[in-house]
Amino acid sequence: MAVAFDFRRKRSFPARPDDEGQAASFRERLAGAVDTVRRGNAARPELLLIPQDLRTADPGFFAELAAGTMGLAGATVQIDGTSPFLVTPPSQAWQAALLGFSWLSDLRAANLGEAQALARRTVDDWIAQGRTDDAADWTAGIAARRLMSWLANAGMLVESGSPAAYDRFLVACDLHMRRLPKLAAVARGEQKLTAYIALLTGSLCLSDQEAALSVSLRGLEAELGRQILDCGGHISRQSGVLVELMLDLLPLKQCFIARDLVPPPRLLAVMRKITPMLRHMQLGDRRLARFNGMAATSVDRLATALSYDAGAPDGADLSLPSRYFRLRRRGTIVLMDGGVPPAPEYARQAHAGALSFEMSSGDSLIFVNAGAPGPADESWRSQARGTPAHTALVLNETASSRLIREGGKPAVLTGPATVEAKFVEPGDGAIEIQSLHDGYQDQFGMVHARILRLSAHGDRLSGIDRIYQPQRIAPAGRADRNYGVHFHVHPQARVRYLPDAGAAEIDLRNGETWRFVAHGAKLAIEDSLFLATFTGPLRSVQIVLRGHAFEDTQVRWSLERVPSHPGPLLADGGDQDADG
């Protein structure tokens, strides 16, 4: 029997079972984990180090628990006096967050004896339930996160506890160290990286782990070599992965130093690569551009990840190796996706955003992609991955990449097969990207080419979007082709339509006004949604250029900074406190 919680009455179960019935039940549930260690003829390890948890904690989490609710991954559950491990999880994301125990840091941040005692009881409860065979508890990513969370909060978990509770905790940690190698061996993608990081962290923080140290170090180095590209990007082309990776690697590096060991050179080399790449992906508001599954940027986490830059190259242009092309003139930044999608193994969160771009002036965003929704808004995931959710050209309302579904798993994104992009400097101080992709060739016989040119003073972005058929004869039955060139405006900007000029003006948060003009297409202002927020989708607008695609069609447009002046608004981008 699991010992019950009752937060509503602020009554908690004992730190350890006191009556004989509870104690017998507790010992019975723990027996599986203890026997696993004993069968291996191994004594339980000792705790040598407590690694630092660099993720920002929420001290208000304990107050929510005390009120009887547990909010994780965008969903809230009524605990109603029972163990959180016995309630029906509202989502897979909530369950993963619960079983990963990262919220222990939130309880520690409350800096209250009652919160810390609750943390100890909760970990003891998980151990007492004997969840050694529960598949949800023992995926590589969840088990790895749980071990790292336990170790990072070990001081709180063993403080004021009994010797028996200390033993139970270390036996459970040892069980993770024995299981994780097999879980890591069959894991894929980011979970494989996390599993090896957890193993290596445990090897340094627990005694008698020399064999595990050697195996986990080899595994981590191999996986870093496989998943981190020469440019410092992740193979998934999703920059948010790099932030979370750095927040795990930085404490790991310190563990090596604390044990009087030299951190592995490959580990340090990877960290030196990642920080310049993160800076490359920042726009003027210091947040990361929303490409290939990037959701809202946790600014504090990003700042922590960027705090490590020792030996990082300064000012190196990563556009060509990363295939994220960055234009910058004075205070204006344009970032365009000029690369093919990642390999299928890493493409389950990737977006069909070939040649899409984002733009900022100063600290204000102008054009954006919709971005990935948070865990509470997963119903928007498919729409967010489609090309219409990007600042890109869309042909016949069709994505430029194929989404292939496999059972209940997220769809794998494939194509375009070819994406080309290069820099051209016209000689007047401006900078230009010339690009194309063939994502519409198989279905519609058309290629999309895009030119973006940023002026020397950063006060004008001009573009040409061309849709054409590379052969003279179009495929039979595919003559009806309509295009839309989408420019999603950030929610903190406001759009004003100028019917006489057939143009639109965008008022930015920083007080600037930019005028958008198009030639060769009909300009319209349409509704949009911005999904990359912590608070749920935000209403926004988009400028859309529509027309019919003939054998060779070009649309020319420009966005230019103009003197600011008040005027009637056609559309308000939305909440002025929108997360970037």
TIVODREN-856674 format. One record per residue (C-alpha): residue number from 1; x, y, z. Coordinates in Angstrom, 2 decimals, decimal comma. Example, Ala and Ser with C-alpha at 12.3 -4.5 7.8 and 13.67 -1.06 7.14 Angstrom:
(1 (12,30 -4,50 7,80))
(2 (13,67 -1,06 7,14))
END
This chain:
(1 (0,00 0,00 0,00))
(2 (1,33 3,42 -0,98))
(3 (1,27 5,91 1,85))
(4 (-1,27 8,65 1,16))
(5 (-0,85 12,37 0,71))
(6 (-3,42 14,83 1,95))
(7 (-2,33 18,30 0,91))
(8 (-5,74 19,88 1,32))
(9 (-5,68 19,25 5,05))
(10 (-1,94 19,79 5,08))
(11 (-1,62 16,40 6,69))
(12 (1,17 14,22 5,41))
(13 (2,18 10,62 5,81))
(14 (5,17 9,88 8,05))
(15 (8,71 10,30 6,82))
(16 (9,07 6,55 7,33))
(17 (6,44 3,97 8,28))
(18 (5,99 3,84 12,04))
(19 (3,32 1,21 12,60))
(20 (4,08 -2,43 11,92))
(21 (1,52 -2,83 9,15))
(22 (2,84 0,08 7,13))
(23 (6,41 -0,98 7,70))
(24 (5,75 -4,50 6,45))
(25 (4,06 -3,19 3,32))
(26 (6,88 -0,75 2,75))
(27 (9,53 -3,47 3,04))
(28 (7,60 -5,75 0,70))
(29 (7,36 -3,13 -2,03))
(30 (11,02 -2,23 -1,71))
(31 (12,16 -5,84 -1,85))
(32 (12,31 -5,98 -5,64))
(33 (14,79 -3,13 -5,90))
(34 (16,91 -4,38 -2,98))
(35 (17,01 -7,94 -4,33))
(36 (18,16 -6,66 -7,70))
(37 (21,22 -5,15 -6,05))
(38 (21,88 -8,16 -3,83))
(39 (21,68 -10,62 -6,71))
(40 (24,49 -8,65 -8,31))
(41 (26,57 -9,18 -5,17))
(42 (27,13 -5,46 -4,94))
(43 (26,96 -3,27 -1,87))
(44 (24,98 -0,10 -2,28))
(45 (27,13 2,90 -3,26))
(46 (27,89 6,00 -1,21))
(47 (27,00 9,52 -2,23))
(48 (30,17 11,44 -3,08))
(49 (28,94 14,55 -4,90))
(50 (25,78 16,55 -5,37))
(51 (25,66 18,07 -8,87))
(52 (24,17 21,49 -9,43))
(53 (20,78 21,91 -11,06))
(54 (21,02 24,95 -13,33))
(55 (17,37 25,09 -14,36))
(56 (15,34 27,87 -12,79))
(57 (13,05 26,58 -10,06))
(58 (9,53 27,72 -9,15))
(59 (9,19 28,21 -5,37))
(60 (5,42 28,57 -5,78))
(61 (5,08 24,93 -6,78))
(62 (4,78 23,85 -3,15))
(63 (1,86 26,22 -2,55))
(64 (0,00 24,55 -5,43))
(65 (0,65 21,13 -3,91))
(66 (-0,53 22,36 -0,52))
(67 (-3,75 23,49 -2,20))
(68 (-4,30 19,97 -3,54))
(69 (-3,23 20,39 -7,18))
(70 (-0,17 19,38 -9,13))
(71 (0,58 21,36 -12,27))
(72 (3,14 19,92 -14,70))
(73 (3,71 20,28 -18,46))
(74 (0,80 22,66 -18,89))
(75 (-1,78 20,43 -17,16))
(76 (-3,09 20,41 -13,59))
(77 (-4,36 17,41 -11,65))
(78 (-6,30 17,25 -8,40))
(79 (-4,21 15,11 -6,07))
(80 (-7,09 14,80 -3,59))
(81 (-5,01 13,41 -0,80))
(82 (-3,48 10,54 -2,72))
(83 (-0,07 9,74 -4,15))
(84 (0,57 11,55 -7,46))
(85 (1,78 8,20 -8,84))
(86 (-1,70 6,73 -8,43))
(87 (-3,75 9,41 -10,21))
(88 (-4,69 9,14 -13,88))
(89 (-2,24 11,33 -15,82))
(90 (-3,95 13,93 -18,02))
(91 (-1,27 13,65 -20,73))
(92 (1,91 11,83 -21,57))
(93 (3,84 15,07 -21,04))
(94 (2,43 15,43 -17,51))
(95 (3,28 11,82 -16,70))
(96 (6,82 12,21 -18,05))
(97 (7,33 15,35 -15,97))
(98 (6,02 13,63 -12,85))
(99 (8,19 10,55 -13,25))
(100 (11,25 12,61 -14,16))
(101 (11,14 14,36 -10,74))
(102 (12,57 17,67 -12,01))
(103 (9,97 19,37 -9,80))
(104 (12,00 18,36 -6,75))
(105 (14,05 21,49 -7,40))
(106 (10,85 23,53 -7,12))
(107 (10,19 22,08 -3,68))
(108 (13,77 22,81 -2,65))
(109 (13,41 26,39 -3,89))
(110 (10,46 26,94 -1,53))
(111 (13,05 26,82 1,28))
(112 (10,51 25,45 3,72))
(113 (11,00 22,46 5,98))
(114 (7,53 21,19 5,09))
(115 (8,30 21,32 1,36))
(116 (11,59 19,50 1,81))
(117 (9,95 16,84 3,98))
(118 (7,32 16,39 1,28))
(119 (10,06 15,89 -1,31))
(120 (11,62 13,13 0,80))
(121 (8,27 11,42 1,34))
(122 (7,43 11,56 -2,35))
(123 (10,67 9,91 -3,44))
(124 (10,21 7,30 -0,71))
(125 (6,68 6,73 -1,97))
(126 (7,89 6,04 -5,52))
(127 (10,47 3,58 -4,17))
(128 (7,91 1,94 -1,86))
(129 (5,51 1,30 -4,72))
(130 (8,14 -0,94 -6,30))
(131 (7,69 0,57 -9,76))
(132 (10,62 -1,40 -11,18))
(133 (8,55 -3,01 -13,95))
(134 (6,39 -0,07 -14,98))
(135 (7,18 0,72 -18,64))
(136 (6,24 4,39 -18,29))
(137 (8,75 4,83 -15,46))
(138 (11,57 3,17 -17,33))
(139 (11,99 4,81 -20,69))
(140 (15,56 5,98 -21,17))
(141 (14,75 9,69 -21,04))
(142 (12,49 9,52 -17,98))
(143 (14,74 7,22 -15,96))
(144 (17,77 9,36 -16,81))
(145 (16,02 12,58 -15,81))
(146 (14,83 10,98 -12,57))
(147 (18,33 9,90 -11,57))
(148 (19,78 13,35 -12,34))
(149 (16,96 15,04 -10,43))
(150 (17,49 12,79 -7,41))
(151 (21,22 13,40 -7,39))
(152 (20,86 17,17 -7,82))
(153 (18,49 17,27 -4,85))
(154 (20,22 14,59 -2,79))
(155 (21,15 17,02 -0,05))
(156 (17,50 17,78 0,58))
(157 (16,43 14,15 0,17))
(158 (18,82 12,70 2,75))
(159 (18,91 15,62 5,18))
(160 (17,10 14,85 8,45))
(161 (16,17 11,44 7,11))
(162 (16,76 8,14 8,84))
(163 (19,67 5,83 7,98))
(164 (17,11 3,42 6,53))
(165 (15,74 6,11 4,20))
(166 (19,29 6,94 3,12))
(167 (19,88 3,28 2,30))
(168 (16,64 3,04 0,32))
(169 (17,57 6,12 -1,67))
(170 (21,04 4,84 -2,57))
(171 (19,72 1,38 -3,46))
(172 (17,26 3,05 -5,84))
(173 (20,04 5,15 -7,37))
(174 (22,11 2,00 -7,83))
(175 (19,17 0,32 -9,53))
(176 (19,09 3,18 -12,04))
(177 (22,81 2,84 -12,67))
(178 (22,32 -0,85 -13,44))
(179 (19,32 -0,38 -15,72))
(180 (20,32 2,71 -17,66))
(181 (23,07 1,08 -19,79))
(182 (20,50 -1,24 -21,39))
(183 (17,99 1,57 -21,77))
(184 (20,63 3,81 -23,36))
(185 (21,67 1,07 -25,79))
(186 (18,21 0,89 -27,38))
(187 (17,25 4,57 -27,01))
(188 (17,26 7,02 -29,91))
(189 (17,89 10,68 -30,42))
(190 (17,91 13,05 -27,49))
(191 (16,87 10,32 -25,04))
(192 (20,08 8,44 -25,81))
(193 (22,14 11,54 -25,05))
(194 (20,27 12,14 -21,80))
(195 (20,72 8,53 -20,71))
(196 (24,49 8,63 -21,16))
(197 (24,74 11,99 -19,41))
(198 (22,79 10,58 -16,45))
(199 (25,02 7,51 -16,33))
(200 (28,16 9,59 -16,41))
(201 (26,80 11,97 -13,75))
(202 (25,91 9,02 -11,53))
(203 (29,34 7,50 -12,10))
(204 (30,95 10,64 -10,73))
(205 (28,52 11,28 -7,89))
(206 (28,31 7,73 -6,52))
(207 (31,09 5,50 -5,23))
(208 (32,34 2,30 -6,83))
(209 (31,26 3,22 -10,36))
(210 (34,57 2,90 -12,21))
(211 (33,21 0,41 -14,75))
(212 (30,12 2,53 -15,40))
(213 (32,30 5,62 -15,76))
(214 (34,28 4,07 -18,59))
(215 (31,23 2,70 -20,44))
(216 (29,14 5,85 -20,08))
(217 (32,00 8,11 -21,16))
(218 (32,52 6,13 -24,34))
(219 (28,79 6,12 -25,02))
(220 (28,40 9,85 -24,43))
(221 (31,37 10,79 -26,59))
(222 (30,11 8,62 -29,42))
(223 (26,61 10,07 -29,21))
(224 (27,85 13,67 -29,04))
(225 (29,87 12,99 -32,16))
(226 (26,77 11,61 -33,86))
(227 (24,23 14,23 -32,79))
(228 (26,19 17,50 -32,52))
(229 (27,20 18,84 -35,91))
(230 (30,46 20,60 -36,71))
(231 (28,62 23,94 -36,64))
(232 (27,44 23,25 -33,07))
(233 (23,86 22,59 -34,08))
(234 (21,87 19,50 -33,19))
(235 (21,13 16,95 -35,88))
(236 (17,40 17,62 -35,43))
(237 (18,02 21,27 -36,47))
(238 (16,03 22,35 -33,38))
(239 (18,04 24,86 -31,37))
(240 (16,09 24,37 -28,14))
(241 (17,68 20,93 -27,80))
(242 (21,04 22,66 -27,42))
(243 (19,86 24,70 -24,44))
(244 (18,71 21,65 -22,50))
(245 (21,88 19,79 -23,44))
(246 (24,08 22,58 -22,12))
(247 (22,15 22,65 -18,84))
(248 (23,07 18,99 -18,40))
(249 (26,66 19,22 -19,63))
(250 (27,67 22,19 -17,48))
(251 (27,04 20,38 -14,15))
(252 (28,67 17,27 -15,59))
(253 (31,81 19,23 -16,36))
(254 (31,89 20,53 -12,79))
(255 (31,54 16,98 -11,46))
(256 (34,73 15,99 -13,25))
(257 (36,54 18,94 -11,71))
(258 (35,16 18,18 -8,23))
(259 (36,51 14,64 -8,51))
(260 (39,94 16,01 -9,51))
(261 (39,50 14,64 -13,01))
(262 (40,15 16,47 -16,26))
(263 (36,90 16,92 -18,21))
(264 (37,02 14,95 -21,48))
(265 (38,35 17,13 -24,34))
(266 (35,48 16,11 -26,61))
(267 (32,96 17,24 -24,02))
(268 (34,61 20,67 -23,77))
(269 (34,89 20,93 -27,55))
(270 (31,18 20,26 -27,99))
(271 (30,28 22,88 -25,39))
(272 (32,49 25,42 -27,15))
(273 (30,63 24,72 -30,40))
(274 (27,14 25,00 -28,97))
(275 (27,30 28,50 -27,50))
(276 (28,17 30,27 -30,79))
(277 (25,39 28,34 -32,50))
(278 (22,87 29,49 -29,92))
(279 (23,93 33,08 -30,47))
(280 (23,64 32,57 -34,21))
(281 (19,98 31,56 -33,73))
(282 (19,05 34,58 -31,62))
(283 (17,04 37,48 -32,99))
(284 (17,04 41,02 -31,63))
(285 (14,88 40,13 -28,64))
(286 (17,57 37,61 -27,58))
(287 (15,18 34,68 -28,04))
(288 (15,76 31,77 -30,40))
(289 (14,16 31,77 -33,84))
(290 (11,23 29,40 -34,25))
(291 (12,38 26,76 -36,73))
(292 (11,87 22,98 -36,75))
(293 (9,96 22,53 -33,53))
(294 (11,37 25,42 -31,51))
(295 (8,79 26,56 -28,97))
(296 (8,90 29,53 -26,60))
(297 (12,39 30,40 -25,41))
(298 (13,04 30,12 -21,70))
(299 (15,20 33,23 -21,45))
(300 (16,73 32,33 -18,10))
(301 (17,72 28,86 -19,31))
(302 (19,20 30,30 -22,49))
(303 (21,19 32,87 -20,53))
(304 (22,57 30,11 -18,31))
(305 (23,55 28,02 -21,31))
(306 (25,27 31,00 -22,91))
(307 (27,23 31,73 -19,74))
(308 (29,72 29,08 -20,86))
(309 (31,73 30,53 -23,74))
(310 (35,35 29,94 -22,75))
(311 (37,35 29,52 -25,90))
(312 (34,33 29,92 -28,15))
(313 (35,13 31,49 -31,51))
(314 (33,98 35,09 -31,69))
(315 (32,12 36,41 -34,71))
(316 (32,36 33,28 -36,86))
(317 (29,55 33,11 -39,44))
(318 (27,74 29,81 -39,04))
(319 (25,25 30,37 -41,87))
(320 (26,76 27,97 -44,38))
(321 (27,57 25,06 -42,05))
(322 (24,27 25,33 -40,13))
(323 (22,14 26,18 -43,19))
(324 (20,44 28,85 -41,12))
(325 (21,35 31,99 -43,05))
(326 (21,75 35,13 -40,99))
(327 (21,57 38,63 -42,44))
(328 (22,50 41,49 -40,15))
(329 (22,90 45,16 -40,88))
(330 (23,01 47,54 -37,95))
(331 (20,06 46,68 -35,69))
(332 (18,15 44,55 -38,20))
(333 (18,42 40,75 -38,26))
(334 (16,94 38,29 -40,74))
(335 (17,32 34,53 -40,20))
(336 (16,27 32,09 -42,94))
(337 (16,05 28,27 -43,02))
(338 (18,11 27,22 -46,03))
(339 (18,59 23,54 -45,20))
(340 (16,97 20,19 -45,92))
(341 (14,99 18,49 -43,14))
(342 (16,88 16,30 -40,67))
(343 (17,21 12,54 -41,07))
(344 (13,90 10,71 -40,40))
(345 (15,08 9,47 -37,00))
(346 (15,31 13,09 -35,84))
(347 (12,45 14,56 -37,90))
(348 (9,40 13,79 -35,75))
(349 (9,25 17,39 -34,50))
(350 (10,66 19,09 -37,62))
(351 (8,60 21,67 -39,53))
(352 (7,88 22,13 -43,23))
(353 (9,47 25,58 -43,27))
(354 (11,90 25,49 -46,20))
(355 (13,07 29,06 -47,02))
(356 (10,94 30,52 -44,22))
(357 (12,45 33,44 -42,32))
(358 (12,08 35,56 -39,24))
(359 (13,01 39,22 -38,84))
(360 (13,63 41,69 -36,02))
(361 (14,54 45,34 -35,74))
(362 (16,26 46,29 -32,52))
(363 (14,61 44,28 -29,75))
(364 (11,27 44,04 -31,59))
(365 (10,16 41,12 -33,73))
(366 (8,49 41,80 -37,08))
(367 (7,97 38,57 -39,03))
(368 (7,95 35,17 -37,30))
(369 (6,95 31,57 -37,77))
(370 (4,11 30,31 -35,60))
(371 (6,53 28,08 -33,69))
(372 (5,77 24,91 -31,76))
(373 (2,99 24,91 -29,13))
(374 (3,57 24,06 -25,49))
(375 (2,60 20,71 -23,91))
(376 (-0,87 21,95 -23,01))
(377 (-1,65 22,80 -26,65))
(378 (-0,57 19,64 -28,45))
(379 (-3,71 19,74 -30,58))
(380 (-2,04 22,53 -32,57))
(381 (1,09 20,50 -33,28))
(382 (0,14 19,32 -36,79))
(383 (-0,91 22,80 -37,93))
(384 (2,27 24,29 -36,49))
(385 (4,38 21,92 -38,59))
(386 (2,69 22,85 -41,87))
(387 (4,12 25,39 -44,32))
(388 (1,17 27,84 -43,93))
(389 (2,28 28,41 -40,31))
(390 (5,59 29,81 -41,58))
(391 (6,70 33,04 -43,23))
(392 (7,01 31,21 -46,52))
(393 (5,38 30,59 -49,88))
(394 (2,61 27,98 -49,95))
(395 (1,37 26,35 -53,16))
(396 (-2,24 25,11 -53,23))
(397 (-2,35 25,24 -49,40))
(398 (0,04 22,27 -49,36))
(399 (3,09 21,74 -47,18))
(400 (6,47 21,87 -48,89))
(401 (7,42 18,67 -47,03))
(402 (5,62 15,36 -46,62))
(403 (4,41 14,24 -43,21))
(404 (4,48 10,45 -42,99))
(405 (2,56 8,94 -40,07))
(406 (3,58 5,70 -38,39))
(407 (0,96 4,41 -35,98))
(408 (0,45 6,67 -33,00))
(409 (3,87 8,30 -33,25))
(410 (4,40 11,89 -34,43))
(411 (4,69 12,09 -38,21))
(412 (8,12 11,97 -39,80))
(413 (8,85 14,94 -42,03))
(414 (10,60 14,24 -45,35))
(415 (11,64 16,53 -48,21))
(416 (12,35 18,77 -49,94))
(417 (15,19 16,72 -51,46))
(418 (17,03 19,84 -52,55))
(419 (17,38 23,17 -50,76))
(420 (20,01 25,55 -52,07))
(421 (21,04 28,89 -50,62))
(422 (24,02 31,20 -50,97))
(423 (25,14 34,70 -50,01))
(424 (25,62 37,42 -52,57))
(425 (27,03 40,87 -51,76))
(426 (25,93 43,37 -54,42))
(427 (28,72 45,80 -53,53))
(428 (26,63 48,64 -52,09))
(429 (26,89 47,38 -48,51))
(430 (23,73 45,32 -48,81))
(431 (23,69 41,56 -48,34))
(432 (21,52 39,06 -50,20))
(433 (20,47 35,42 -49,97))
(434 (19,57 33,57 -53,16))
(435 (17,77 30,28 -52,50))
(436 (15,42 27,63 -53,87))
(437 (13,76 24,36 -52,90))
(438 (12,06 21,56 -54,86))
(439 (9,42 20,62 -52,30))
(440 (6,60 21,24 -54,79))
(441 (8,20 19,65 -57,83))
(442 (6,93 16,07 -57,49))
(443 (3,34 17,05 -56,80))
(444 (2,95 20,21 -58,85))
(445 (6,00 20,32 -61,13))
(446 (7,09 23,64 -59,61))
(447 (10,20 25,00 -57,86))
(448 (10,16 27,86 -55,37))
(449 (13,03 30,36 -55,48))
(450 (13,42 33,19 -52,97))
(451 (15,74 36,18 -52,85))
(452 (16,07 38,25 -49,68))
(453 (18,14 41,44 -49,74))
(454 (18,89 43,55 -46,66))
(455 (20,10 47,09 -47,29))
(456 (23,38 48,46 -45,99))
(457 (21,62 50,45 -43,26))
(458 (19,25 47,65 -42,31))
(459 (16,24 49,83 -43,09))
(460 (14,89 47,89 -46,07))
(461 (14,30 44,21 -46,75))
(462 (13,32 43,44 -50,33))
(463 (12,30 40,05 -51,64))
(464 (11,42 38,14 -54,77))
(465 (9,40 34,94 -54,53))
(466 (9,39 33,04 -57,80))
(467 (7,41 29,87 -58,51))
(468 (8,25 28,20 -61,82))
(469 (8,36 24,87 -63,60))
(470 (11,88 23,73 -64,46))
(471 (10,59 21,93 -67,59))
(472 (8,60 23,63 -70,30))
(473 (5,66 21,21 -70,13))
(474 (3,75 21,04 -66,88))
(475 (2,49 17,65 -65,61))
(476 (-0,99 16,80 -66,97))
(477 (-3,91 17,76 -64,77))
(478 (-1,93 20,07 -62,53))
(479 (-2,50 23,42 -64,17))
(480 (-4,64 24,82 -61,34))
(481 (-1,99 26,20 -58,99))
(482 (-2,63 29,03 -56,56))
(483 (0,00 30,47 -54,26))
(484 (0,04 32,40 -51,03))
(485 (3,13 34,12 -49,67))
(486 (2,64 34,33 -45,90))
(487 (4,23 36,93 -43,61))
(488 (3,20 36,21 -40,01))
(489 (3,44 39,32 -37,85))
(490 (4,54 38,95 -34,24))
(491 (1,68 39,49 -31,73))
(492 (3,38 42,49 -30,15))
(493 (3,33 44,40 -33,46))
(494 (0,30 46,15 -34,91))
(495 (-0,73 46,23 -38,56))
(496 (-2,44 49,08 -40,42))
(497 (-3,84 48,56 -43,92))
(498 (-3,40 51,36 -46,49))
(499 (-6,04 50,63 -49,16))
(500 (-5,12 53,51 -51,44))
(501 (-1,51 52,40 -51,64))
(502 (-2,26 48,66 -51,56))
(503 (0,22 48,44 -48,69))
(504 (0,38 47,75 -44,98))
(505 (2,24 49,43 -42,15))
(506 (3,56 47,62 -39,12))
(507 (4,03 49,47 -35,84))
(508 (6,61 47,83 -33,61))
(509 (6,83 47,79 -29,87))
(510 (10,01 49,88 -29,99))
(511 (8,15 52,74 -31,74))
(512 (9,36 52,05 -35,28))
(513 (7,03 51,84 -38,29))
(514 (7,74 49,64 -41,32))
(515 (5,80 49,78 -44,61))
(516 (5,15 46,62 -46,61))
(517 (4,51 46,92 -50,35))
(518 (3,99 44,15 -52,93))
(519 (3,90 43,97 -56,73))
(520 (2,37 41,19 -58,81))
(521 (0,00 39,82 -56,17))
(522 (-3,06 40,78 -54,16))
(523 (-2,23 41,87 -50,61))
(524 (-4,58 40,86 -47,81))
(525 (-4,52 40,96 -44,03))
(526 (-5,64 37,67 -42,52))
(527 (-5,91 36,09 -39,10))
(528 (-2,99 34,15 -37,66))
(529 (-1,93 32,43 -34,45))
(530 (1,37 32,60 -32,62))
(531 (1,93 29,29 -30,86))
(532 (5,42 29,62 -29,33))
(533 (4,29 30,94 -25,96))
(534 (4,14 29,68 -22,38))
(535 (0,52 30,82 -21,98))
(536 (-1,21 29,26 -24,98))
(537 (-1,85 30,40 -28,57))
(538 (-2,08 34,14 -29,15))
(539 (-4,16 35,84 -31,78))
(540 (-2,11 37,61 -34,42))
(541 (-2,34 38,62 -38,07))
(542 (-0,46 37,87 -41,25))
(543 (0,13 39,70 -44,48))
(544 (-0,63 37,31 -47,35))
(545 (0,12 37,81 -51,05))
(546 (-2,16 35,66 -53,21))
(547 (-2,37 34,86 -56,89))
(548 (-2,29 32,18 -59,58))
(549 (0,96 30,44 -60,39))
(550 (1,63 30,25 -64,10))
(551 (4,64 28,54 -65,68))
(552 (6,87 31,26 -64,27))
(553 (5,48 33,69 -61,72))
(554 (7,36 36,29 -59,69))
(555 (6,13 38,30 -56,73))
(556 (8,19 41,27 -55,62))
(557 (7,77 42,83 -52,20))
(558 (9,60 45,12 -49,82))
(559 (9,51 46,12 -46,17))
(560 (10,99 49,54 -45,39))
(561 (11,33 51,58 -42,22))
(562 (9,38 54,85 -42,49))
(563 (8,72 57,78 -40,16))
(564 (6,30 56,75 -37,43))
(565 (2,85 58,33 -37,31))
(566 (-0,44 57,45 -35,65))
(567 (-3,28 56,05 -37,70))
(568 (-6,23 53,64 -37,57))
(569 (-5,32 50,03 -36,95))
(570 (-6,74 47,29 -39,13))
(571 (-5,42 44,58 -36,82))
(572 (-3,84 44,38 -33,42))
(573 (-1,26 41,61 -33,25))
(574 (-2,45 40,60 -29,79))
(575 (-1,21 40,51 -26,22))
(576 (1,53 43,06 -25,62))
(577 (3,02 40,73 -23,00))
(578 (3,41 37,86 -25,45))
(579 (6,24 35,44 -24,82))
(580 (8,73 35,45 -27,62))
END
